[in-house]
Amino acid sequence: TLSLHDALPISAIAGILSKELCEGVARWVLQCQTYEGGFGGEIGAEAHGAYTYCGVATLALLDEKGSMDILRLKVKLQQVCQTFSIIHDLAFVFKYLPAEVVG
């Protein structure tokens, strides 16, 4: 999820972001969401605050926020010791991304 979070904005800035480049990305990121609600760095990995931020940000960039299991994500955020940082990061993502990206 970290590399996708880096690749999408860089591709957009470089003017090469396309449907073909984004094909299957949201599906893969969603498979990284764990039973506890957060996101791991790969399918089947343990959830972590940084990967959760990157997973949510990637889905926001792809306008796929509604595909996440929000209820489980909220539970995970309550359990994470870095909750304040994660919530702050998510607020930043939704505040500063262009409206057409956030949706």
Secondary structure by P-SEA (a helix, b strand, c coil): caaaaaaaaaaaaacccccccccaaaaaaaaaccccccccccccccccaaaaaaaaaaaaaaccccccaaaaaaaaaaaccaaaaaaaaaaaaaacccccccc
